Amino acid sequence: MMNQMKMDRRMLAICFGFGLKAPYITIPVAYGAIFQGIVRDSVNDAGLNIGLDLVWKNYLDCRTFYVIWFSLWINILFKK
């Protein structure tokens, strides 16, 4: 089916990876709240007391770099 649609499997893998990770890393709802709660608890156990609001604000920077990385890979791998 992918051959008939002329879909590149690498592009699909990158898009799935981005689509699955980006929301729960940056948005503190559902799985994102669980993930960010684990990060907060780990940092608090290490001796630095932070709140959940600080965790998601810092992950916005990670998301920005993730979007840049995603864009670069799409442009580098699939330039025609």
N, CA, C, O and CB atoms as a CASP TS submission, in Angstrom:
PFRMAT TS
TARGET T0000
AUTHOR 0000-0000-0000
METHOD Language model
MODEL 1
PARENT N/A
ATOM      1  N   MET     1       0.817  -1.190   0.000  1.00  0.00           N
ATOM      2  CA  MET     1       0.000   0.000   0.000  1.00  0.00           C
ATOM      3  C   MET     1       0.868   1.264   0.000  1.00  0.00           C
ATOM      4  O   MET     1       0.561   2.239  -0.687  1.00  0.00           O
ATOM      5  CB  MET     1      -0.934  -0.007   1.204  1.00  0.00           C
ATOM      6  N   MET     2       1.956   1.233   0.780  1.00  0.00           N
ATOM      7  CA  MET     2       2.820   2.402   0.827  1.00  0.00           C
ATOM      8  C   MET     2       3.530   2.614  -0.508  1.00  0.00           C
ATOM      9  O   MET     2       3.791   3.749  -0.906  1.00  0.00           O
ATOM     10  CB  MET     2       3.842   2.259   1.952  1.00  0.00           C
ATOM     11  N   ASN     3       3.840   1.518  -1.195  1.00  0.00           N
ATOM     12  CA  ASN     3       4.464   1.644  -2.509  1.00  0.00           C
ATOM     13  C   ASN     3       3.494   2.247  -3.515  1.00  0.00           C
ATOM     14  O   ASN     3       3.893   3.065  -4.344  1.00  0.00           O
ATOM     15  CB  ASN     3       4.955   0.280  -3.002  1.00  0.00           C
ATOM     16  N   GLN     4       2.235   1.857  -3.454  1.00  0.00           N
ATOM     17  CA  GLN     4       1.239   2.408  -4.371  1.00  0.00           C
ATOM     18  C   GLN     4       1.031   3.902  -4.122  1.00  0.00           C
ATOM     19  O   GLN     4       0.799   4.665  -5.060  1.00  0.00           O
ATOM     20  CB  GLN     4      -0.091   1.659  -4.225  1.00  0.00           C
ATOM     21  N   MET     5       1.113   4.311  -2.871  1.00  0.00           N
ATOM     22  CA  MET     5       0.933   5.727  -2.528  1.00  0.00           C
ATOM     23  C   MET     5       2.219   6.530  -2.709  1.00  0.00           C
ATOM     24  O   MET     5       2.219   7.753  -2.572  1.00  0.00           O
ATOM     25  CB  MET     5       0.445   5.860  -1.090  1.00  0.00           C
ATOM     26  N   LYS     6       3.336   5.818  -3.023  1.00  0.00           N
ATOM     27  CA  LYS     6       4.651   6.437  -3.173  1.00  0.00           C
ATOM     28  C   LYS     6       5.038   7.205  -1.913  1.00  0.00           C
ATOM     29  O   LYS     6       5.515   8.339  -1.971  1.00  0.00           O
ATOM     30  CB  LYS     6       4.666   7.372  -4.388  1.00  0.00           C
ATOM     31  N   MET     7       4.815   6.546  -0.767  1.00  0.00           N
ATOM     32  CA  MET     7       5.109   7.147   0.515  1.00  0.00           C
ATOM     33  C   MET     7       6.467   6.645   1.002  1.00  0.00           C
ATOM     34  O   MET     7       6.746   5.447   0.952  1.00  0.00           O
ATOM     35  CB  MET     7       3.996   6.830   1.541  1.00  0.00           C
ATOM     36  N   ASP     8       7.289   7.545   1.463  1.00  0.00           N
ATOM     37  CA  ASP     8       8.606   7.191   1.971  1.00  0.00           C
ATOM     38  C   ASP     8       8.479   6.754   3.434  1.00  0.00           C
ATOM     39  O   ASP     8       7.894   7.464   4.252  1.00  0.00           O
ATOM     40  CB  ASP     8       9.594   8.388   1.829  1.00  0.00           C
ATOM     41  N   ARG     9       9.017   5.610   3.747  1.00  0.00           N
ATOM     42  CA  ARG     9       8.895   5.066   5.101  1.00  0.00           C
ATOM     43  C   ARG     9       9.671   5.891   6.121  1.00  0.00           C
ATOM     44  O   ARG     9       9.255   5.990   7.275  1.00  0.00           O
ATOM     45  CB  ARG     9       9.379   3.626   5.131  1.00  0.00           C
ATOM     46  N   ARG    10      10.785   6.482   5.717  1.00  0.00           N
ATOM     47  CA  ARG    10      11.557   7.330   6.636  1.00  0.00           C
ATOM     48  C   ARG    10      10.761   8.558   7.036  1.00  0.00           C
ATOM     49  O   ARG    10      10.756   8.945   8.205  1.00  0.00           O
ATOM     50  CB  ARG    10      12.887   7.755   5.996  1.00  0.00           C
ATOM     51  N   MET    11      10.093   9.169   6.082  1.00  0.00           N
ATOM     52  CA  MET    11       9.265  10.342   6.375  1.00  0.00           C
ATOM     53  C   MET    11       8.139   9.963   7.331  1.00  0.00           C
ATOM     54  O   MET    11       7.837  10.710   8.262  1.00  0.00           O
ATOM     55  CB  MET    11       8.686  10.945   5.072  1.00  0.00           C
ATOM     56  N   LEU    12       7.530   8.829   7.111  1.00  0.00           N
ATOM     57  CA  LEU    12       6.454   8.375   7.974  1.00  0.00           C
ATOM     58  C   LEU    12       6.961   8.136   9.395  1.00  0.00           C
ATOM     59  O   LEU    12       6.285   8.495  10.359  1.00  0.00           O
ATOM     60  CB  LEU    12       5.825   7.102   7.413  1.00  0.00           C
ATOM     61  N   ALA    13       8.136   7.535   9.533  1.00  0.00           N
ATOM     62  CA  ALA    13       8.701   7.285  10.856  1.00  0.00           C
ATOM     63  C   ALA    13       9.012   8.586  11.582  1.00  0.00           C
ATOM     64  O   ALA    13       8.754   8.699  12.780  1.00  0.00           O
ATOM     65  CB  ALA    13       9.963   6.441  10.742  1.00  0.00           C
ATOM     66  N   ILE    14       9.557   9.563  10.880  1.00  0.00           N
ATOM     67  CA  ILE    14       9.864  10.860  11.497  1.00  0.00           C
ATOM     68  C   ILE    14       8.584  11.575  11.903  1.00  0.00           C
ATOM     69  O   ILE    14       8.515  12.153  12.987  1.00  0.00           O
ATOM     70  CB  ILE    14      10.680  11.744  10.533  1.00  0.00           C
ATOM     71  N   CYS    15       7.588  11.541  11.059  1.00  0.00           N
ATOM     72  CA  CYS    15       6.315  12.203  11.379  1.00  0.00           C
ATOM     73  C   CYS    15       5.615  11.545  12.556  1.00  0.00           C
ATOM     74  O   CYS    15       5.063  12.238  13.410  1.00  0.00           O
ATOM     75  CB  CYS    15       5.393  12.194  10.166  1.00  0.00           C
ATOM     76  N   PHE    16       5.629  10.208  12.617  1.00  0.00           N
ATOM     77  CA  PHE    16       5.024   9.516  13.755  1.00  0.00           C
ATOM     78  C   PHE    16       5.777   9.840  15.040  1.00  0.00           C
ATOM     79  O   PHE    16       5.165  10.103  16.075  1.00  0.00           O
ATOM     80  CB  PHE    16       5.008   7.996  13.517  1.00  0.00           C
ATOM     81  N   GLY    17       7.095   9.821  14.971  1.00  0.00           N
ATOM     82  CA  GLY    17       7.889  10.136  16.153  1.00  0.00           C
ATOM     83  C   GLY    17       7.616  11.538  16.660  1.00  0.00           C
ATOM     84  O   GLY    17       7.457  11.751  17.862  1.00  0.00           O
ATOM     85  N   PHE    18       7.562  12.485  15.753  1.00  0.00           N
ATOM     86  CA  PHE    18       7.277  13.868  16.139  1.00  0.00           C
ATOM     87  C   PHE    18       5.855  14.000  16.667  1.00  0.00           C
ATOM     88  O   PHE    18       5.624  14.630  17.699  1.00  0.00           O
ATOM     89  CB  PHE    18       7.487  14.814  14.949  1.00  0.00           C
ATOM     90  N   GLY    19       4.918  13.411  15.964  1.00  0.00           N
ATOM     91  CA  GLY    19       3.516  13.542  16.360  1.00  0.00           C
ATOM     92  C   GLY    19       3.195  12.894  17.684  1.00  0.00           C
ATOM     93  O   GLY    19       2.297  13.350  18.392  1.00  0.00           O
ATOM     94  N   LEU    20       3.911  11.834  18.037  1.00  0.00           N
ATOM     95  CA  LEU    20       3.656  11.159  19.297  1.00  0.00           C
ATOM     96  C   LEU    20       4.379  11.811  20.473  1.00  0.00           C
ATOM     97  O   LEU    20       3.844  11.847  21.581  1.00  0.00           O
ATOM     98  CB  LEU    20       4.061   9.718  19.190  1.00  0.00           C
ATOM     99  N   LYS    21       5.580  12.323  20.248  1.00  0.00           N
ATOM    100  CA  LYS    21       6.357  12.877  21.353  1.00  0.00           C
ATOM    101  C   LYS    21       6.069  14.337  21.646  1.00  0.00           C
ATOM    102  O   LYS    21       5.968  14.716  22.813  1.00  0.00           O
ATOM    103  CB  LYS    21       7.800  12.720  21.069  1.00  0.00           C
ATOM    104  N   ALA    22       5.937  15.149  20.644  1.00  0.00           N
ATOM    105  CA  ALA    22       5.823  16.602  20.852  1.00  0.00           C
ATOM    106  C   ALA    22       4.658  17.002  21.760  1.00  0.00           C
ATOM    107  O   ALA    22       4.856  17.843  22.637  1.00  0.00           O
ATOM    108  CB  ALA    22       5.667  17.291  19.521  1.00  0.00           C
ATOM    109  N   PRO    23       3.461  16.446  21.596  1.00  0.00           N
ATOM    110  CA  PRO    23       2.370  16.893  22.469  1.00  0.00           C
ATOM    111  C   PRO    23       2.557  16.535  23.938  1.00  0.00           C
ATOM    112  O   PRO    23       2.323  17.374  24.808  1.00  0.00           O
ATOM    113  CB  PRO    23       1.084  16.311  21.991  1.00  0.00           C
ATOM    114  N   TYR    24       2.977  15.296  24.235  1.00  0.00           N
ATOM    115  CA  TYR    24       3.035  14.954  25.652  1.00  0.00           C
ATOM    116  C   TYR    24       4.272  15.516  26.336  1.00  0.00           C
ATOM    117  O   TYR    24       4.314  15.585  27.564  1.00  0.00           O
ATOM    118  CB  TYR    24       2.999  13.456  25.821  1.00  0.00           C
ATOM    119  N   ILE    25       5.267  15.914  25.579  1.00  0.00           N
ATOM    120  CA  ILE    25       6.421  16.568  26.189  1.00  0.00           C
ATOM    121  C   ILE    25       6.066  18.000  26.583  1.00  0.00           C
ATOM    122  O   ILE    25       6.547  18.493  27.603  1.00  0.00           O
ATOM    123  CB  ILE    25       7.627  16.557  25.223  1.00  0.00           C
ATOM    124  N   THR    26       5.242  18.667  25.800  1.00  0.00           N
ATOM    125  CA  THR    26       5.008  20.091  26.032  1.00  0.00           C
ATOM    126  C   THR    26       3.672  20.439  26.661  1.00  0.00           C
ATOM    127  O   THR    26       3.556  21.495  27.283  1.00  0.00           O
ATOM    128  CB  THR    26       5.123  20.806  24.762  1.00  0.00           C
ATOM    129  N   ILE    27       2.662  19.599  26.526  1.00  0.00           N
ATOM    130  CA  ILE    27       1.330  19.950  27.036  1.00  0.00           C
ATOM    131  C   ILE    27       1.046  19.134  28.300  1.00  0.00           C
ATOM    132  O   ILE    27       1.008  17.906  28.232  1.00  0.00           O
ATOM    133  CB  ILE    27       0.226  19.693  25.952  1.00  0.00           C
ATOM    134  N   PRO    28       0.846  19.780  29.441  1.00  0.00           N
ATOM    135  CA  PRO    28       0.644  19.037  30.688  1.00  0.00           C
ATOM    136  C   PRO    28      -0.790  18.551  30.877  1.00  0.00           C
ATOM    137  O   PRO    28      -1.445  18.922  31.851  1.00  0.00           O
ATOM    138  CB  PRO    28       1.033  19.897  31.858  1.00  0.00           C
ATOM    139  N   VAL    29      -1.277  17.734  29.962  1.00  0.00           N
ATOM    140  CA  VAL    29      -2.608  17.145  30.042  1.00  0.00           C
ATOM    141  C   VAL    29      -2.470  15.654  29.759  1.00  0.00           C
ATOM    142  O   VAL    29      -1.716  15.262  28.868  1.00  0.00           O
ATOM    143  CB  VAL    29      -3.605  17.830  29.036  1.00  0.00           C
ATOM    144  N   ALA    30      -3.183  14.824  30.501  1.00  0.00           N
ATOM    145  CA  ALA    30      -3.204  13.371  30.328  1.00  0.00           C
ATOM    146  C   ALA    30      -1.793  12.785  30.454  1.00  0.00           C
ATOM    147  O   ALA    30      -1.181  12.895  31.517  1.00  0.00           O
ATOM    148  CB  ALA    30      -3.813  13.005  28.959  1.00  0.00           C
ATOM    149  N   TYR    31      -1.259  12.158  29.379  1.00  0.00           N
ATOM    150  CA  TYR    31       0.068  11.564  29.455  1.00  0.00           C
ATOM    151  C   TYR    31       1.141  12.624  29.695  1.00  0.00           C
ATOM    152  O   TYR    31       2.153  12.352  30.341  1.00  0.00           O
ATOM    153  CB  TYR    31       0.372  10.792  28.178  1.00  0.00           C
ATOM    154  N   GLY    32       0.922  13.811  29.183  1.00  0.00           N
ATOM    155  CA  GLY    32       1.880  14.891  29.417  1.00  0.00           C
ATOM    156  C   GLY    32       1.986  15.236  30.882  1.00  0.00           C
ATOM    157  O   GLY    32       3.080  15.513  31.373  1.00  0.00           O
ATOM    158  N   ALA    33       0.865  15.225  31.597  1.00  0.00           N
ATOM    159  CA  ALA    33       0.880  15.513  33.039  1.00  0.00           C
ATOM    160  C   ALA    33       1.612  14.409  33.798  1.00  0.00           C
ATOM    161  O   ALA    33       2.347  14.683  34.747  1.00  0.00           O
ATOM    162  CB  ALA    33      -0.561  15.665  33.579  1.00  0.00           C
ATOM    163  N   ILE    34       1.408  13.164  33.379  1.00  0.00           N
ATOM    164  CA  ILE    34       2.110  12.048  34.023  1.00  0.00           C
ATOM    165  C   ILE    34       3.606  12.158  33.781  1.00  0.00           C
ATOM    166  O   ILE    34       4.400  12.040  34.714  1.00  0.00           O
ATOM    167  CB  ILE    34       1.584  10.695  33.502  1.00  0.00           C
ATOM    168  N   PHE    35       3.994  12.385  32.526  1.00  0.00           N
ATOM    169  CA  PHE    35       5.409  12.506  32.169  1.00  0.00           C
ATOM    170  C   PHE    35       6.065  13.658  32.914  1.00  0.00           C
ATOM    171  O   PHE    35       7.141  13.496  33.490  1.00  0.00           O
ATOM    172  CB  PHE    35       5.567  12.702  30.660  1.00  0.00           C
ATOM    173  N   GLN    36       5.426  14.813  32.905  1.00  0.00           N
ATOM    174  CA  GLN    36       6.015  15.973  33.559  1.00  0.00           C
ATOM    175  C   GLN    36       5.991  15.838  35.079  1.00  0.00           C
ATOM    176  O   GLN    36       6.852  16.389  35.764  1.00  0.00           O
ATOM    177  CB  GLN    36       5.283  17.236  33.138  1.00  0.00           C
ATOM    178  N   GLY    37       5.018  15.114  35.606  1.00  0.00           N
ATOM    179  CA  GLY    37       5.012  14.828  37.041  1.00  0.00           C
ATOM    180  C   GLY    37       6.182  13.944  37.441  1.00  0.00           C
ATOM    181  O   GLY    37       6.781  14.146  38.497  1.00  0.00           O
ATOM    182  N   ILE    38       6.510  12.970  36.607  1.00  0.00           N
ATOM    183  CA  ILE    38       7.670  12.110  36.872  1.00  0.00           C
ATOM    184  C   ILE    38       8.946  12.930  36.837  1.00  0.00           C
ATOM    185  O   ILE    38       9.820  12.752  37.684  1.00  0.00           O
ATOM    186  CB  ILE    38       7.749  10.957  35.847  1.00  0.00           C
ATOM    187  N   VAL    39       9.062  13.825  35.868  1.00  0.00           N
ATOM    188  CA  VAL    39      10.242  14.682  35.783  1.00  0.00           C
ATOM    189  C   VAL    39      10.337  15.566  37.022  1.00  0.00           C
ATOM    190  O   VAL    39      11.413  15.693  37.606  1.00  0.00           O
ATOM    191  CB  VAL    39      10.197  15.547  34.504  1.00  0.00           C
ATOM    192  N   ARG    40       9.229  16.176  37.430  1.00  0.00           N
ATOM    193  CA  ARG    40       9.215  17.035  38.609  1.00  0.00           C
ATOM    194  C   ARG    40       9.598  16.261  39.865  1.00  0.00           C
ATOM    195  O   ARG    40      10.396  16.735  40.674  1.00  0.00           O
ATOM    196  CB  ARG    40       7.839  17.667  38.786  1.00  0.00           C
ATOM    197  N   ASP    41       9.029  15.073  40.026  1.00  0.00           N
ATOM    198  CA  ASP    41       9.337  14.263  41.202  1.00  0.00           C
ATOM    199  C   ASP    41      10.809  13.860  41.244  1.00  0.00           C
ATOM    200  O   ASP    41      11.422  13.847  42.312  1.00  0.00           O
ATOM    201  CB  ASP    41       8.460  13.019  41.223  1.00  0.00           C
ATOM    202  N   SER    42      11.373  13.533  40.087  1.00  0.00           N
ATOM    203  CA  SER    42      12.790  13.157  40.030  1.00  0.00           C
ATOM    204  C   SER    42      13.689  14.325  40.396  1.00  0.00           C
ATOM    205  O   SER    42      14.678  14.156  41.110  1.00  0.00           O
ATOM    206  CB  SER    42      13.150  12.643  38.639  1.00  0.00           C
ATOM    207  N   VAL    43      13.348  15.503  39.908  1.00  0.00           N
ATOM    208  CA  VAL    43      14.148  16.688  40.233  1.00  0.00           C
ATOM    209  C   VAL    43      13.997  17.030  41.716  1.00  0.00           C
ATOM    210  O   VAL    43      14.973  17.401  42.369  1.00  0.00           O
ATOM    211  CB  VAL    43      13.724  17.895  39.353  1.00  0.00           C
ATOM    212  N   ASN    44      12.786  16.908  42.248  1.00  0.00           N
ATOM    213  CA  ASN    44      12.572  17.173  43.666  1.00  0.00           C
ATOM    214  C   ASN    44      13.310  16.162  44.542  1.00  0.00           C
ATOM    215  O   ASN    44      13.838  16.525  45.593  1.00  0.00           O
ATOM    216  CB  ASN    44      11.080  17.152  43.987  1.00  0.00           C
ATOM    217  N   ASP    45      13.351  14.899  44.121  1.00  0.00           N
ATOM    218  CA  ASP    45      14.103  13.882  44.867  1.00  0.00           C
ATOM    219  C   ASP    45      15.602  14.156  44.851  1.00  0.00           C
ATOM    220  O   ASP    45      16.321  13.781  45.777  1.00  0.00           O
ATOM    221  CB  ASP    45      13.828  12.498  44.291  1.00  0.00           C
ATOM    222  N   ALA    46      16.062  14.807  43.799  1.00  0.00           N
ATOM    223  CA  ALA    46      17.484  15.147  43.706  1.00  0.00           C
ATOM    224  C   ALA    46      17.851  16.362  44.550  1.00  0.00           C
ATOM    225  O   ALA    46      19.029  16.697  44.669  1.00  0.00           O
ATOM    226  CB  ALA    46      17.860  15.402  42.262  1.00  0.00           C
ATOM    227  N   GLY    47      16.855  17.028  45.139  1.00  0.00           N
ATOM    228  CA  GLY    47      17.154  18.117  46.060  1.00  0.00           C
ATOM    229  C   GLY    47      16.788  19.503  45.578  1.00  0.00           C
ATOM    230  O   GLY    47      16.977  20.471  46.316  1.00  0.00           O
ATOM    231  N   LEU    48      16.276  19.637  44.374  1.00  0.00           N
ATOM    232  CA  LEU    48      15.891  20.941  43.857  1.00  0.00           C
ATOM    233  C   LEU    48      14.370  20.996  43.781  1.00  0.00           C
ATOM    234  O   LEU    48      13.767  20.280  42.982  1.00  0.00           O
ATOM    235  CB  LEU    48      16.537  21.210  42.460  1.00  0.00           C
ATOM    236  N   ASN    49      13.749  21.825  44.591  1.00  0.00           N
ATOM    237  CA  ASN    49      12.293  21.889  44.634  1.00  0.00           C
ATOM    238  C   ASN    49      11.759  22.785  43.525  1.00  0.00           C
ATOM    239  O   ASN    49      12.010  23.990  43.504  1.00  0.00           O
ATOM    240  CB  ASN    49      11.817  22.395  45.998  1.00  0.00           C
ATOM    241  N   ILE    50      11.024  22.181  42.613  1.00  0.00           N
ATOM    242  CA  ILE    50      10.416  22.925  41.513  1.00  0.00           C
ATOM    243  C   ILE    50       8.945  22.551  41.427  1.00  0.00           C
ATOM    244  O   ILE    50       8.519  21.527  41.959  1.00  0.00           O
ATOM    245  CB  ILE    50      11.142  22.638  40.165  1.00  0.00           C
ATOM    246  N   GLY    51       8.184  23.387  40.757  1.00  0.00           N
ATOM    247  CA  GLY    51       6.772  23.116  40.533  1.00  0.00           C
ATOM    248  C   GLY    51       6.533  22.629  39.116  1.00  0.00           C
ATOM    249  O   GLY    51       7.416  22.706  38.263  1.00  0.00           O
ATOM    250  N   LEU    52       5.336  22.130  38.876  1.00  0.00           N
ATOM    251  CA  LEU    52       4.989  21.614  37.551  1.00  0.00           C
ATOM    252  C   LEU    52       4.977  22.723  36.509  1.00  0.00           C
ATOM    253  O   LEU    52       5.242  22.470  35.333  1.00  0.00           O
ATOM    254  CB  LEU    52       3.629  20.924  37.591  1.00  0.00           C
ATOM    255  N   ASP    53       4.672  23.952  36.926  1.00  0.00           N
ATOM    256  CA  ASP    53       4.654  25.056  35.967  1.00  0.00           C
ATOM    257  C   ASP    53       6.038  25.326  35.391  1.00  0.00           C
ATOM    258  O   ASP    53       6.156  25.744  34.239  1.00  0.00           O
ATOM    259  CB  ASP    53       4.117  26.317  36.628  1.00  0.00           C
ATOM    260  N   LEU    54       7.075  25.093  36.170  1.00  0.00           N
ATOM    261  CA  LEU    54       8.434  25.296  35.670  1.00  0.00           C
ATOM    262  C   LEU    54       8.829  24.204  34.683  1.00  0.00           C
ATOM    263  O   LEU    54       9.594  24.456  33.752  1.00  0.00           O
ATOM    264  CB  LEU    54       9.428  25.334  36.832  1.00  0.00           C
ATOM    265  N   VAL    55       8.317  23.006  34.879  1.00  0.00           N
ATOM    266  CA  VAL    55       8.669  21.890  33.996  1.00  0.00           C
ATOM    267  C   VAL    55       8.132  22.136  32.593  1.00  0.00           C
ATOM    268  O   VAL    55       8.889  22.038  31.627  1.00  0.00           O
ATOM    269  CB  VAL    55       8.121  20.559  34.550  1.00  0.00           C
ATOM    270  N   TRP    56       6.846  22.453  32.454  1.00  0.00           N
ATOM    271  CA  TRP    56       6.299  22.594  31.098  1.00  0.00           C
ATOM    272  C   TRP    56       6.825  23.834  30.403  1.00  0.00           C
ATOM    273  O   TRP    56       6.923  23.853  29.176  1.00  0.00           O
ATOM    274  CB  TRP    56       4.782  22.640  31.143  1.00  0.00           C
ATOM    275  N   LYS    57       7.168  24.879  31.160  1.00  0.00           N
ATOM    276  CA  LYS    57       7.738  26.071  30.521  1.00  0.00           C
ATOM    277  C   LYS    57       9.110  25.762  29.939  1.00  0.00           C
ATOM    278  O   LYS    57       9.451  26.255  28.864  1.00  0.00           O
ATOM    279  CB  LYS    57       7.839  27.232  31.528  1.00  0.00           C
ATOM    280  N   ASN    58       9.894  24.956  30.633  1.00  0.00           N
ATOM    281  CA  ASN    58      11.202  24.586  30.103  1.00  0.00           C
ATOM    282  C   ASN    58      11.089  23.630  28.931  1.00  0.00           C
ATOM    283  O   ASN    58      11.944  23.639  28.045  1.00  0.00           O
ATOM    284  CB  ASN    58      12.049  23.964  31.188  1.00  0.00           C
ATOM    285  N   TYR    59      10.056  22.811  28.907  1.00  0.00           N
ATOM    286  CA  TYR    59       9.879  21.913  27.779  1.00  0.00           C
ATOM    287  C   TYR    59       9.421  22.635  26.516  1.00  0.00           C
ATOM    288  O   TYR    59       9.473  22.061  25.429  1.00  0.00           O
ATOM    289  CB  TYR    59       8.891  20.841  28.135  1.00  0.00           C
ATOM    290  N   LEU    60       8.983  23.859  26.637  1.00  0.00           N
ATOM    291  CA  LEU    60       8.677  24.631  25.425  1.00  0.00           C
ATOM    292  C   LEU    60       9.944  24.871  24.611  1.00  0.00           C
ATOM    293  O   LEU    60       9.904  24.866  23.380  1.00  0.00           O
ATOM    294  CB  LEU    60       8.014  25.981  25.789  1.00  0.00           C
ATOM    295  N   ASP    61      11.076  25.082  25.300  1.00  0.00           N
ATOM    296  CA  ASP    61      12.354  25.216  24.595  1.00  0.00           C
ATOM    297  C   ASP    61      12.713  23.919  23.884  1.00  0.00           C
ATOM    298  O   ASP    61      13.171  23.936  22.741  1.00  0.00           O
ATOM    299  CB  ASP    61      13.476  25.611  25.575  1.00  0.00           C
ATOM    300  N   CYS    62      12.502  22.790  24.563  1.00  0.00           N
ATOM    301  CA  CYS    62      12.774  21.494  23.933  1.00  0.00           C
ATOM    302  C   CYS    62      11.906  21.297  22.705  1.00  0.00           C
ATOM    303  O   CYS    62      12.362  20.776  21.687  1.00  0.00           O
ATOM    304  CB  CYS    62      12.543  20.351  24.925  1.00  0.00           C
ATOM    305  N   ARG    63      10.658  21.714  22.804  1.00  0.00           N
ATOM    306  CA  ARG    63       9.763  21.569  21.662  1.00  0.00           C
ATOM    307  C   ARG    63      10.229  22.431  20.490  1.00  0.00           C
ATOM    308  O   ARG    63      10.154  22.009  19.336  1.00  0.00           O
ATOM    309  CB  ARG    63       8.331  21.942  22.056  1.00  0.00           C
ATOM    310  N   THR    64      10.704  23.624  20.785  1.00  0.00           N
ATOM    311  CA  THR    64      11.208  24.501  19.730  1.00  0.00           C
ATOM    312  C   THR    64      12.362  23.833  18.991  1.00  0.00           C
ATOM    313  O   THR    64      12.394  23.831  17.761  1.00  0.00           O
ATOM    314  CB  THR    64      11.659  25.853  20.316  1.00  0.00           C
ATOM    315  N   PHE    65      13.308  23.266  19.736  1.00  0.00           N
ATOM    316  CA  PHE    65      14.429  22.594  19.094  1.00  0.00           C
ATOM    317  C   PHE    65      13.977  21.327  18.379  1.00  0.00           C
ATOM    318  O   PHE    65      14.550  20.954  17.355  1.00  0.00           O
ATOM    319  CB  PHE    65      15.504  22.260  20.120  1.00  0.00           C
ATOM    320  N   TYR    66      12.958  20.668  18.909  1.00  0.00           N
ATOM    321  CA  TYR    66      12.425  19.472  18.260  1.00  0.00           C
ATOM    322  C   TYR    66      11.776  19.832  16.926  1.00  0.00           C
ATOM    323  O   TYR    66      11.909  19.089  15.953  1.00  0.00           O
ATOM    324  CB  TYR    66      11.407  18.768  19.177  1.00  0.00           C
ATOM    325  N   VAL    67      11.083  20.953  16.873  1.00  0.00           N
ATOM    326  CA  VAL    67      10.477  21.407  15.613  1.00  0.00           C
ATOM    327  C   VAL    67      11.564  21.758  14.601  1.00  0.00           C
ATOM    328  O   VAL    67      11.440  21.443  13.417  1.00  0.00           O
ATOM    329  CB  VAL    67       9.554  22.630  15.855  1.00  0.00           C
ATOM    330  N   ILE    68      12.622  22.406  15.064  1.00  0.00           N
ATOM    331  CA  ILE    68      13.736  22.741  14.173  1.00  0.00           C
ATOM    332  C   ILE    68      14.379  21.463  13.642  1.00  0.00           C
ATOM    333  O   ILE    68      14.657  21.353  12.448  1.00  0.00           O
ATOM    334  CB  ILE    68      14.787  23.613  14.910  1.00  0.00           C
ATOM    335  N   TRP    69      14.617  20.492  14.536  1.00  0.00           N
ATOM    336  CA  TRP    69      15.207  19.217  14.136  1.00  0.00           C
ATOM    337  C   TRP    69      14.322  18.507  13.120  1.00  0.00           C
ATOM    338  O   TRP    69      14.807  17.986  12.116  1.00  0.00           O
ATOM    339  CB  TRP    69      15.431  18.322  15.359  1.00  0.00           C
ATOM    340  N   PHE    70      13.029  18.491  13.390  1.00  0.00           N
ATOM    341  CA  PHE    70      12.068  17.860  12.494  1.00  0.00           C
ATOM    342  C   PHE    70      12.112  18.518  11.116  1.00  0.00           C
ATOM    343  O   PHE    70      12.144  17.827  10.098  1.00  0.00           O
ATOM    344  CB  PHE    70      10.649  17.941  13.083  1.00  0.00           C
ATOM    345  N   SER    71      12.112  19.829  11.082  1.00  0.00           N
ATOM    346  CA  SER    71      12.141  20.554   9.809  1.00  0.00           C
ATOM    347  C   SER    71      13.424  20.283   9.038  1.00  0.00           C
ATOM    348  O   SER    71      13.402  20.095   7.822  1.00  0.00           O
ATOM    349  CB  SER    71      11.991  22.050  10.050  1.00  0.00           C
ATOM    350  N   LEU    72      14.540  20.264   9.753  1.00  0.00           N
ATOM    351  CA  LEU    72      15.814  19.998   9.083  1.00  0.00           C
ATOM    352  C   LEU    72      15.851  18.596   8.479  1.00  0.00           C
ATOM    353  O   LEU    72      16.284  18.426   7.339  1.00  0.00           O
ATOM    354  CB  LEU    72      16.972  20.171  10.066  1.00  0.00           C
ATOM    355  N   TRP    73      15.404  17.598   9.226  1.00  0.00           N
ATOM    356  CA  TRP    73      15.417  16.241   8.698  1.00  0.00           C
ATOM    357  C   TRP    73      14.502  16.104   7.499  1.00  0.00           C
ATOM    358  O   TRP    73      14.846  15.427   6.531  1.00  0.00           O
ATOM    359  CB  TRP    73      15.013  15.255   9.771  1.00  0.00           C
ATOM    360  N   ILE    74      13.355  16.731   7.550  1.00  0.00           N
ATOM    361  CA  ILE    74      12.451  16.652   6.402  1.00  0.00           C
ATOM    362  C   ILE    74      13.095  17.301   5.183  1.00  0.00           C
ATOM    363  O   ILE    74      13.008  16.772   4.075  1.00  0.00           O
ATOM    364  CB  ILE    74      11.097  17.330   6.722  1.00  0.00           C
ATOM    365  N   ASN    75      13.740  18.443   5.386  1.00  0.00           N
ATOM    366  CA  ASN    75      14.371  19.143   4.254  1.00  0.00           C
ATOM    367  C   ASN    75      15.622  18.427   3.750  1.00  0.00           C
ATOM    368  O   ASN    75      15.868  18.388   2.544  1.00  0.00           O
ATOM    369  CB  ASN    75      14.731  20.568   4.657  1.00  0.00           C
ATOM    370  N   ILE    76      16.411  17.864   4.657  1.00  0.00           N
ATOM    371  CA  ILE    76      17.656  17.204   4.243  1.00  0.00           C
ATOM    372  C   ILE    76      17.375  15.852   3.575  1.00  0.00           C
ATOM    373  O   ILE    76      17.913  15.556   2.508  1.00  0.00           O
ATOM    374  CB  ILE    76      18.584  17.009   5.458  1.00  0.00           C
ATOM    375  N   LEU    77      16.545  15.052   4.203  1.00  0.00           N
ATOM    376  CA  LEU    77      16.322  13.707   3.680  1.00  0.00           C
ATOM    377  C   LEU    77      15.466  13.665   2.425  1.00  0.00           C
ATOM    378  O   LEU    77      15.644  12.798   1.570  1.00  0.00           O
ATOM    379  CB  LEU    77      15.687  12.869   4.727  1.00  0.00           C
ATOM    380  N   PHE    78      14.554  14.588   2.322  1.00  0.00           N
ATOM    381  CA  PHE    78      13.574  14.481   1.245  1.00  0.00           C
ATOM    382  C   PHE    78      13.633  15.624   0.244  1.00  0.00           C
ATOM    383  O   PHE    78      12.631  15.964  -0.385  1.00  0.00           O
ATOM    384  CB  PHE    78      12.204  14.411   1.823  1.00  0.00           C
ATOM    385  N   LYS    79      14.800  16.207   0.103  1.00  0.00           N
ATOM    386  CA  LYS    79      14.976  17.258  -0.882  1.00  0.00           C
ATOM    387  C   LYS    79      14.986  16.616  -2.263  1.00  0.00           C
ATOM    388  O   LYS    79      15.726  15.664  -2.513  1.00  0.00           O
ATOM    389  CB  LYS    79      16.286  18.068  -0.622  1.00  0.00           C
ATOM    390  N   LYS    80      14.178  17.133  -3.131  1.00  0.00           N
ATOM    391  CA  LYS    80      14.090  16.549  -4.476  1.00  0.00           C
ATOM    392  C   LYS    80      14.415  17.572  -5.520  1.00  0.00           C
ATOM    393  O   LYS    80      14.393  17.266  -6.712  1.00  0.00           O
ATOM    394  CB  LYS    80      12.708  15.971  -4.734  1.00  0.00           C
TER
END
